[in-house]
Amino acid sequence: MALRERLKTVDEFSLADLEAVRLLLRGDSVIDWHRLNFKDAQEITEFLLAQEFHPDEPADRARMNAIKAEAISYLRRHFEYPIPKPVEQASIEELFELATRNGHRQTCACTILKCMHIIHHLDGRELLFMLPMSDQEIFHLVEEKVYRVIGSMLAEGFPITEFVGGRKNKDSLYTKLLSKREAVSAQIFDKLRFRIVTRERDDIFPIVQFLQKKLFPFNYVIPSQSINSIFHFKRYCQQQEHLKSYLEDMQAGADEDYTPSDNVFSADNYRVIHFVVDMPVRLPRKLLERAPSSAWSLGPVVFVVCEFQVIDRETESANEHGEASHAKYKDRQKKAVIRRLQLGMREMKTAVTAPKPVREEPAPAPTSARKPPAGERERKRPGGPRSSRS
């Protein structure tokens, strides 16, 4: 796969690019948006390709139209929602174009697209459950996709100094489940995790924007699972003349605060960009043929939850000192787990708190570097093996 592309600089960002990055940093939901901001047909095509739809293939075109028809039918069945004929008869691309304009047709187009997003997602989930495939087979497909895209980014000289992918081993899963009152297996989002270290802090926005174009579309970022302790978003945009011009048009606002972590084992001076995506993965035909005939109407795309961390070199180095280090983090977690096993959750809470150094303007940088547990499967590009904090 030869991308033969370059990163956008922040001076080349569109409003759509900036809103997509903000959604990821905040862990917001696209369902709360009221418009789209695609500039042209090329951006719409790129978005469809990121969804793993191939608009030129008749089967994919039929699948998209079927999702649209179901969305319109749902809106009429349950809400008697009035949809103008030009909107109902619009192609998928035209629907996206309408969603970028103003007026009643724009509102209708956005409403239909939001329902299509949910329908497609649920169908992909149903298809995954119907396939006679193990988690390991599914994980392999995800890894192939991620390594193909990021490997090409490295080949093109993008500012990535390290890339690591890994699967959480069973001991790590046991510890994580034991350390959280609310944790169940279905809520473990980092069974598959990927970590990218950029050269500079200012490389993070462009890298994230590119990943959303080529690897996972912004609408499949899982809400309420993001951590951003690197960027004061509004302040950062105000410092960039080009981004500053978009602030008043941001439909979800431009916040000043970090997106905090609820992980009680992390020190306050630990910095990271962390997010979880339900990544669309297109199944090879030979795998689809293993599915029961009742699954054939669900399309060729499944969704697999993955965790990503993006961090710059300087912040990564800062994270490895003092209370923010991975060793101190794991030590706090393990002490809390054994205390919970012996005394219960109430006692665990009183034993967890780590020193919380206060920093006015935290140095840019997230993810910590650490060696993965023995037996954990990893692949990497430049740099030594590092695993995600869990």
Contacts in CASP RR format, 6 or more apart in sequence:
PFRMAT RR
TARGET T0000
AUTHOR 0000-0000-0000
METHOD contacts of the structure
MODEL  1
MALRERLKTVDEFSLADLEAVRLLLRGDSVIDWHRLNFKDAQEITEFLLA
QEFHPDEPADRARMNAIKAEAISYLRRHFEYPIPKPVEQASIEELFELAT
RNGHRQTCACTILKCMHIIHHLDGRELLFMLPMSDQEIFHLVEEKVYRVI
GSMLAEGFPITEFVGGRKNKDSLYTKLLSKREAVSAQIFDKLRFRIVTRE
RDDIFPIVQFLQKKLFPFNYVIPSQSINSIFHFKRYCQQQEHLKSYLEDM
QAGADEDYTPSDNVFSADNYRVIHFVVDMPVRLPRKLLERAPSSAWSLGP
VVFVVCEFQVIDRETESANEHGEASHAKYKDRQKKAVIRRLQLGMREMKT
AVTAPKPVREEPAPAPTSARKPPAGERERKRPGGPRSSRS
1 148 0 8 1.000
1 149 0 8 1.000
1 152 0 8 1.000
2 152 0 8 1.000
2 155 0 8 1.000
3 149 0 8 1.000
3 152 0 8 1.000
3 153 0 8 1.000
3 156 0 8 1.000
3 214 0 8 1.000
4 156 0 8 1.000
5 156 0 8 1.000
5 210 0 8 1.000
6 156 0 8 1.000
7 158 0 8 1.000
7 159 0 8 1.000
7 203 0 8 1.000
7 206 0 8 1.000
7 207 0 8 1.000
7 209 0 8 1.000
7 210 0 8 1.000
8 17 0 8 1.000
8 206 0 8 1.000
8 209 0 8 1.000
8 210 0 8 1.000
9 206 0 8 1.000
10 202 0 8 1.000
10 205 0 8 1.000
10 206 0 8 1.000
10 240 0 8 1.000
10 242 0 8 1.000
10 243 0 8 1.000
11 240 0 8 1.000
11 241 0 8 1.000
11 242 0 8 1.000
12 242 0 8 1.000
13 205 0 8 1.000
13 209 0 8 1.000
13 242 0 8 1.000
13 243 0 8 1.000
13 246 0 8 1.000
14 37 0 8 1.000
14 39 0 8 1.000
14 43 0 8 1.000
15 37 0 8 1.000
15 246 0 8 1.000
15 249 0 8 1.000
15 250 0 8 1.000
16 36 0 8 1.000
16 37 0 8 1.000
16 38 0 8 1.000
16 39 0 8 1.000
16 43 0 8 1.000
17 209 0 8 1.000
18 237 0 8 1.000
18 243 0 8 1.000
18 246 0 8 1.000
18 250 0 8 1.000
19 33 0 8 1.000
19 37 0 8 1.000
19 250 0 8 1.000
19 251 0 8 1.000
19 252 0 8 1.000
20 209 0 8 1.000
20 212 0 8 1.000
20 218 0 8 1.000
21 205 0 8 1.000
21 208 0 8 1.000
21 209 0 8 1.000
21 212 0 8 1.000
22 28 0 8 1.000
22 233 0 8 1.000
22 250 0 8 1.000
22 252 0 8 1.000
22 254 0 8 1.000
23 30 0 8 1.000
23 218 0 8 1.000
23 221 0 8 1.000
23 252 0 8 1.000
24 208 0 8 1.000
24 212 0 8 1.000
24 218 0 8 1.000
24 221 0 8 1.000
24 226 0 8 1.000
24 275 0 8 1.000
25 226 0 8 1.000
25 228 0 8 1.000
25 231 0 8 1.000
25 233 0 8 1.000
25 259 0 8 1.000
25 273 0 8 1.000
25 275 0 8 1.000
26 226 0 8 1.000
26 228 0 8 1.000
26 233 0 8 1.000
26 252 0 8 1.000
26 255 0 8 1.000
26 259 0 8 1.000
27 221 0 8 1.000
27 222 0 8 1.000
27 223 0 8 1.000
27 224 0 8 1.000
27 225 0 8 1.000
27 226 0 8 1.000
27 259 0 8 1.000
27 275 0 8 1.000
28 221 0 8 1.000
28 223 0 8 1.000
28 252 0 8 1.000
29 223 0 8 1.000
30 114 0 8 1.000
30 117 0 8 1.000
30 218 0 8 1.000
30 219 0 8 1.000
31 114 0 8 1.000
31 117 0 8 1.000
31 118 0 8 1.000
32 252 0 8 1.000
33 110 0 8 1.000
33 251 0 8 1.000
33 252 0 8 1.000
34 107 0 8 1.000
34 110 0 8 1.000
34 251 0 8 1.000
35 99 0 8 1.000
35 100 0 8 1.000
35 106 0 8 1.000
35 110 0 8 1.000
35 251 0 8 1.000
36 96 0 8 1.000
36 99 0 8 1.000
36 100 0 8 1.000
36 110 0 8 1.000
36 113 0 8 1.000
37 100 0 8 1.000
38 44 0 8 1.000
38 47 0 8 1.000
38 96 0 8 1.000
38 97 0 8 1.000
38 99 0 8 1.000
38 100 0 8 1.000
41 93 0 8 1.000
41 97 0 8 1.000
44 93 0 8 1.000
44 96 0 8 1.000
44 97 0 8 1.000
45 55 0 8 1.000
45 93 0 8 1.000
46 213 0 8 1.000
47 96 0 8 1.000
47 217 0 8 1.000
48 55 0 8 1.000
48 64 0 8 1.000
48 92 0 8 1.000
48 93 0 8 1.000
49 55 0 8 1.000
50 212 0 8 1.000
50 213 0 8 1.000
50 214 0 8 1.000
50 215 0 8 1.000
50 216 0 8 1.000
50 217 0 8 1.000
50 280 0 8 1.000
51 120 0 8 1.000
51 217 0 8 1.000
51 280 0 8 1.000
51 301 0 8 1.000
52 280 0 8 1.000
52 281 0 8 1.000
52 282 0 8 1.000
52 300 0 8 1.000
52 301 0 8 1.000
53 60 0 8 1.000
53 63 0 8 1.000
53 64 0 8 1.000
53 301 0 8 1.000
54 60 0 8 1.000
55 61 0 8 1.000
55 64 0 8 1.000
55 92 0 8 1.000
55 93 0 8 1.000
61 92 0 8 1.000
63 299 0 8 1.000
63 300 0 8 1.000
64 92 0 8 1.000
65 92 0 8 1.000
66 297 0 8 1.000
67 116 0 8 1.000
67 119 0 8 1.000
67 120 0 8 1.000
67 123 0 8 1.000
68 92 0 8 1.000
68 95 0 8 1.000
68 112 0 8 1.000
68 116 0 8 1.000
70 119 0 8 1.000
71 112 0 8 1.000
71 113 0 8 1.000
71 115 0 8 1.000
71 116 0 8 1.000
71 119 0 8 1.000
72 83 0 8 1.000
72 88 0 8 1.000
72 112 0 8 1.000
74 115 0 8 1.000
74 119 0 8 1.000
75 81 0 8 1.000
75 83 0 8 1.000
75 111 0 8 1.000
75 112 0 8 1.000
75 115 0 8 1.000
76 83 0 8 1.000
81 108 0 8 1.000
81 111 0 8 1.000
82 108 0 8 1.000
83 108 0 8 1.000
83 112 0 8 1.000
84 104 0 8 1.000
84 105 0 8 1.000
84 108 0 8 1.000
86 105 0 8 1.000
87 95 0 8 1.000
87 98 0 8 1.000
87 105 0 8 1.000
87 108 0 8 1.000
87 109 0 8 1.000
87 112 0 8 1.000
90 98 0 8 1.000
90 109 0 8 1.000
95 109 0 8 1.000
95 112 0 8 1.000
95 113 0 8 1.000
96 109 0 8 1.000
96 113 0 8 1.000
98 105 0 8 1.000
98 106 0 8 1.000
98 108 0 8 1.000
98 109 0 8 1.000
99 106 0 8 1.000
99 109 0 8 1.000
99 110 0 8 1.000
99 113 0 8 1.000
100 106 0 8 1.000
117 219 0 8 1.000
120 301 0 8 1.000
121 220 0 8 1.000
121 278 0 8 1.000
121 303 0 8 1.000
123 298 0 8 1.000
123 299 0 8 1.000
124 298 0 8 1.000
124 299 0 8 1.000
124 301 0 8 1.000
124 302 0 8 1.000
124 303 0 8 1.000
125 302 0 8 1.000
125 303 0 8 1.000
126 295 0 8 1.000
126 298 0 8 1.000
127 283 0 8 1.000
127 291 0 8 1.000
127 295 0 8 1.000
127 298 0 8 1.000
127 299 0 8 1.000
127 301 0 8 1.000
127 302 0 8 1.000
128 138 0 8 1.000
128 302 0 8 1.000
128 303 0 8 1.000
128 304 0 8 1.000
130 291 0 8 1.000
130 292 0 8 1.000
130 294 0 8 1.000
130 295 0 8 1.000
130 298 0 8 1.000
131 283 0 8 1.000
131 287 0 8 1.000
131 290 0 8 1.000
131 291 0 8 1.000
131 295 0 8 1.000
131 302 0 8 1.000
132 290 0 8 1.000
132 291 0 8 1.000
133 287 0 8 1.000
133 290 0 8 1.000
135 191 0 8 1.000
138 281 0 8 1.000
138 302 0 8 1.000
138 304 0 8 1.000
139 167 0 8 1.000
139 191 0 8 1.000
139 192 0 8 1.000
139 304 0 8 1.000
141 281 0 8 1.000
141 283 0 8 1.000
141 304 0 8 1.000
142 192 0 8 1.000
142 279 0 8 1.000
142 281 0 8 1.000
142 304 0 8 1.000
142 306 0 8 1.000
143 165 0 8 1.000
143 192 0 8 1.000
143 379 0 8 1.000
145 215 0 8 1.000
145 279 0 8 1.000
145 281 0 8 1.000
146 165 0 8 1.000
146 194 0 8 1.000
146 215 0 8 1.000
146 306 0 8 1.000
147 379 0 8 1.000
149 211 0 8 1.000
149 214 0 8 1.000
149 215 0 8 1.000
150 160 0 8 1.000
150 163 0 8 1.000
150 194 0 8 1.000
150 196 0 8 1.000
150 215 0 8 1.000
150 381 0 8 1.000
151 163 0 8 1.000
151 381 0 8 1.000
153 160 0 8 1.000
153 210 0 8 1.000
154 160 0 8 1.000
154 163 0 8 1.000
154 381 0 8 1.000
154 382 0 8 1.000
158 207 0 8 1.000
158 210 0 8 1.000
159 198 0 8 1.000
159 199 0 8 1.000
159 200 0 8 1.000
159 203 0 8 1.000
159 207 0 8 1.000
160 196 0 8 1.000
160 197 0 8 1.000
160 198 0 8 1.000
160 199 0 8 1.000
160 207 0 8 1.000
160 381 0 8 1.000
160 382 0 8 1.000
161 197 0 8 1.000
161 198 0 8 1.000
161 199 0 8 1.000
161 313 0 8 1.000
161 382 0 8 1.000
161 383 0 8 1.000
162 195 0 8 1.000
162 196 0 8 1.000
162 197 0 8 1.000
162 380 0 8 1.000
162 381 0 8 1.000
162 382 0 8 1.000
162 383 0 8 1.000
162 384 0 8 1.000
162 386 0 8 1.000
163 194 0 8 1.000
163 195 0 8 1.000
163 196 0 8 1.000
163 197 0 8 1.000
163 380 0 8 1.000
163 381 0 8 1.000
163 382 0 8 1.000
164 194 0 8 1.000
164 195 0 8 1.000
164 378 0 8 1.000
164 379 0 8 1.000
164 380 0 8 1.000
164 384 0 8 1.000
164 385 0 8 1.000
164 386 0 8 1.000
164 387 0 8 1.000
165 193 0 8 1.000
165 194 0 8 1.000
165 195 0 8 1.000
165 378 0 8 1.000
165 379 0 8 1.000
165 380 0 8 1.000
166 192 0 8 1.000
166 193 0 8 1.000
166 194 0 8 1.000
166 372 0 8 1.000
166 376 0 8 1.000
166 377 0 8 1.000
166 378 0 8 1.000
166 379 0 8 1.000
166 387 0 8 1.000
166 388 0 8 1.000
167 191 0 8 1.000
167 192 0 8 1.000
167 193 0 8 1.000
167 376 0 8 1.000
167 377 0 8 1.000
168 176 0 8 1.000
168 188 0 8 1.000
168 190 0 8 1.000
168 191 0 8 1.000
168 192 0 8 1.000
168 193 0 8 1.000
168 376 0 8 1.000
168 390 0 8 1.000
169 372 0 8 1.000
169 373 0 8 1.000
169 375 0 8 1.000
169 376 0 8 1.000
171 373 0 8 1.000
172 373 0 8 1.000
172 376 0 8 1.000
172 390 0 8 1.000
173 185 0 8 1.000
173 188 0 8 1.000
173 191 0 8 1.000
175 333 0 8 1.000
175 334 0 8 1.000
175 337 0 8 1.000
176 183 0 8 1.000
176 188 0 8 1.000
176 390 0 8 1.000
177 183 0 8 1.000
177 184 0 8 1.000
177 185 0 8 1.000
177 188 0 8 1.000
178 337 0 8 1.000
178 340 0 8 1.000
178 341 0 8 1.000
179 265 0 8 1.000
179 333 0 8 1.000
179 336 0 8 1.000
179 337 0 8 1.000
179 340 0 8 1.000
181 345 0 8 1.000
189 222 0 8 1.000
189 225 0 8 1.000
189 276 0 8 1.000
189 305 0 8 1.000
189 306 0 8 1.000
189 307 0 8 1.000
190 276 0 8 1.000
190 306 0 8 1.000
190 307 0 8 1.000
190 388 0 8 1.000
190 390 0 8 1.000
191 305 0 8 1.000
192 304 0 8 1.000
192 305 0 8 1.000
192 306 0 8 1.000
192 307 0 8 1.000
193 306 0 8 1.000
193 307 0 8 1.000
193 308 0 8 1.000
193 309 0 8 1.000
193 387 0 8 1.000
193 388 0 8 1.000
193 390 0 8 1.000
194 306 0 8 1.000
194 307 0 8 1.000
194 308 0 8 1.000
194 309 0 8 1.000
194 388 0 8 1.000
195 308 0 8 1.000
195 309 0 8 1.000
195 310 0 8 1.000
195 311 0 8 1.000
195 367 0 8 1.000
195 386 0 8 1.000
195 387 0 8 1.000
195 388 0 8 1.000
196 207 0 8 1.000
196 308 0 8 1.000
196 309 0 8 1.000
196 310 0 8 1.000
196 311 0 8 1.000
197 311 0 8 1.000
197 312 0 8 1.000
197 313 0 8 1.000
197 316 0 8 1.000
197 367 0 8 1.000
197 386 0 8 1.000
198 204 0 8 1.000
198 207 0 8 1.000
198 310 0 8 1.000
198 311 0 8 1.000
198 312 0 8 1.000
198 313 0 8 1.000
199 312 0 8 1.000
199 313 0 8 1.000
200 312 0 8 1.000
200 313 0 8 1.000
200 314 0 8 1.000
201 230 0 8 1.000
201 312 0 8 1.000
201 314 0 8 1.000
201 315 0 8 1.000
201 364 0 8 1.000
201 365 0 8 1.000
203 312 0 8 1.000
204 230 0 8 1.000
204 231 0 8 1.000
204 273 0 8 1.000
204 310 0 8 1.000
204 311 0 8 1.000
204 312 0 8 1.000
207 310 0 8 1.000
208 273 0 8 1.000
208 310 0 8 1.000
211 308 0 8 1.000
212 218 0 8 1.000
215 279 0 8 1.000
216 277 0 8 1.000
216 279 0 8 1.000
216 280 0 8 1.000
216 306 0 8 1.000
217 280 0 8 1.000
220 277 0 8 1.000
220 278 0 8 1.000
220 279 0 8 1.000
220 280 0 8 1.000
220 303 0 8 1.000
221 275 0 8 1.000
221 276 0 8 1.000
221 277 0 8 1.000
222 275 0 8 1.000
222 276 0 8 1.000
222 277 0 8 1.000
222 278 0 8 1.000
222 305 0 8 1.000
225 275 0 8 1.000
225 276 0 8 1.000
226 259 0 8 1.000
226 274 0 8 1.000
226 275 0 8 1.000
226 276 0 8 1.000
227 259 0 8 1.000
227 260 0 8 1.000
227 261 0 8 1.000
227 272 0 8 1.000
227 273 0 8 1.000
227 274 0 8 1.000
227 275 0 8 1.000
227 366 0 8 1.000
228 258 0 8 1.000
228 259 0 8 1.000
228 273 0 8 1.000
228 274 0 8 1.000
229 258 0 8 1.000
229 259 0 8 1.000
229 260 0 8 1.000
229 261 0 8 1.000
229 270 0 8 1.000
229 271 0 8 1.000
229 272 0 8 1.000
229 273 0 8 1.000
229 362 0 8 1.000
229 366 0 8 1.000
230 258 0 8 1.000
230 271 0 8 1.000
230 272 0 8 1.000
230 273 0 8 1.000
230 311 0 8 1.000
230 312 0 8 1.000
230 315 0 8 1.000
230 362 0 8 1.000
230 364 0 8 1.000
230 365 0 8 1.000
230 366 0 8 1.000
231 258 0 8 1.000
231 273 0 8 1.000
231 364 0 8 1.000
232 256 0 8 1.000
232 257 0 8 1.000
232 258 0 8 1.000
233 254 0 8 1.000
233 255 0 8 1.000
233 256 0 8 1.000
234 247 0 8 1.000
234 254 0 8 1.000
234 255 0 8 1.000
234 256 0 8 1.000
235 256 0 8 1.000
236 243 0 8 1.000
237 243 0 8 1.000
237 244 0 8 1.000
237 246 0 8 1.000
237 247 0 8 1.000
237 254 0 8 1.000
238 244 0 8 1.000
238 247 0 8 1.000
247 253 0 8 1.000
247 254 0 8 1.000
261 270 0 8 1.000
261 272 0 8 1.000
261 274 0 8 1.000
263 389 0 8 1.000
264 336 0 8 1.000
264 349 0 8 1.000
264 352 0 8 1.000
264 353 0 8 1.000
265 329 0 8 1.000
265 332 0 8 1.000
265 333 0 8 1.000
265 336 0 8 1.000
265 352 0 8 1.000
265 354 0 8 1.000
266 324 0 8 1.000
266 329 0 8 1.000
266 354 0 8 1.000
266 389 0 8 1.000
267 322 0 8 1.000
267 323 0 8 1.000
267 324 0 8 1.000
267 328 0 8 1.000
267 329 0 8 1.000
267 354 0 8 1.000
267 355 0 8 1.000
267 356 0 8 1.000
267 357 0 8 1.000
268 356 0 8 1.000
268 357 0 8 1.000
268 358 0 8 1.000
268 359 0 8 1.000
269 318 0 8 1.000
269 323 0 8 1.000
269 324 0 8 1.000
269 356 0 8 1.000
269 357 0 8 1.000
269 359 0 8 1.000
269 362 0 8 1.000
270 319 0 8 1.000
270 323 0 8 1.000
270 324 0 8 1.000
270 329 0 8 1.000
270 366 0 8 1.000
270 368 0 8 1.000
270 389 0 8 1.000
271 311 0 8 1.000
271 315 0 8 1.000
271 318 0 8 1.000
271 319 0 8 1.000
271 324 0 8 1.000
271 362 0 8 1.000
271 363 0 8 1.000
271 364 0 8 1.000
271 365 0 8 1.000
271 366 0 8 1.000
272 309 0 8 1.000
272 311 0 8 1.000
272 315 0 8 1.000
272 319 0 8 1.000
272 366 0 8 1.000
272 367 0 8 1.000
272 368 0 8 1.000
272 389 0 8 1.000
273 309 0 8 1.000
273 310 0 8 1.000
273 311 0 8 1.000
273 366 0 8 1.000
273 367 0 8 1.000
274 307 0 8 1.000
274 308 0 8 1.000
274 309 0 8 1.000
274 366 0 8 1.000
274 367 0 8 1.000
274 388 0 8 1.000
275 307 0 8 1.000
275 308 0 8 1.000
276 305 0 8 1.000
276 306 0 8 1.000
276 307 0 8 1.000
276 308 0 8 1.000
277 305 0 8 1.000
277 306 0 8 1.000
277 308 0 8 1.000
278 303 0 8 1.000
278 304 0 8 1.000
278 305 0 8 1.000
279 303 0 8 1.000
279 304 0 8 1.000
279 305 0 8 1.000
279 306 0 8 1.000
280 301 0 8 1.000
280 302 0 8 1.000
280 303 0 8 1.000
281 301 0 8 1.000
281 302 0 8 1.000
281 303 0 8 1.000
281 304 0 8 1.000
282 300 0 8 1.000
282 301 0 8 1.000
283 300 0 8 1.000
283 301 0 8 1.000
283 302 0 8 1.000
285 300 0 8 1.000
288 295 0 8 1.000
288 296 0 8 1.000
288 300 0 8 1.000
307 388 0 8 1.000
309 366 0 8 1.000
309 367 0 8 1.000
309 388 0 8 1.000
309 389 0 8 1.000
310 366 0 8 1.000
310 367 0 8 1.000
311 319 0 8 1.000
311 365 0 8 1.000
311 366 0 8 1.000
311 367 0 8 1.000
312 364 0 8 1.000
312 365 0 8 1.000
312 366 0 8 1.000
313 365 0 8 1.000
314 363 0 8 1.000
314 364 0 8 1.000
314 365 0 8 1.000
315 363 0 8 1.000
315 364 0 8 1.000
315 365 0 8 1.000
315 366 0 8 1.000
315 367 0 8 1.000
316 365 0 8 1.000
316 366 0 8 1.000
316 367 0 8 1.000
316 368 0 8 1.000
316 369 0 8 1.000
317 365 0 8 1.000
318 324 0 8 1.000
318 363 0 8 1.000
318 365 0 8 1.000
319 325 0 8 1.000
319 326 0 8 1.000
319 365 0 8 1.000
319 366 0 8 1.000
319 367 0 8 1.000
319 368 0 8 1.000
319 369 0 8 1.000
320 326 0 8 1.000
320 368 0 8 1.000
320 369 0 8 1.000
322 328 0 8 1.000
323 354 0 8 1.000
323 355 0 8 1.000
323 356 0 8 1.000
323 357 0 8 1.000
324 368 0 8 1.000
325 368 0 8 1.000
326 368 0 8 1.000
326 369 0 8 1.000
326 370 0 8 1.000
326 389 0 8 1.000
327 370 0 8 1.000
328 354 0 8 1.000
329 368 0 8 1.000
329 389 0 8 1.000
332 352 0 8 1.000
332 354 0 8 1.000
335 351 0 8 1.000
335 352 0 8 1.000
336 348 0 8 1.000
336 351 0 8 1.000
336 352 0 8 1.000
337 348 0 8 1.000
339 347 0 8 1.000
339 348 0 8 1.000
339 351 0 8 1.000
340 347 0 8 1.000
340 348 0 8 1.000
367 386 0 8 1.000
367 388 0 8 1.000
367 389 0 8 1.000
368 386 0 8 1.000
368 389 0 8 1.000
369 386 0 8 1.000
370 386 0 8 1.000
370 387 0 8 1.000
370 389 0 8 1.000
371 385 0 8 1.000
371 386 0 8 1.000
371 387 0 8 1.000
372 378 0 8 1.000
372 385 0 8 1.000
372 386 0 8 1.000
372 387 0 8 1.000
373 387 0 8 1.000
376 387 0 8 1.000
378 385 0 8 1.000
378 387 0 8 1.000
380 386 0 8 1.000
END
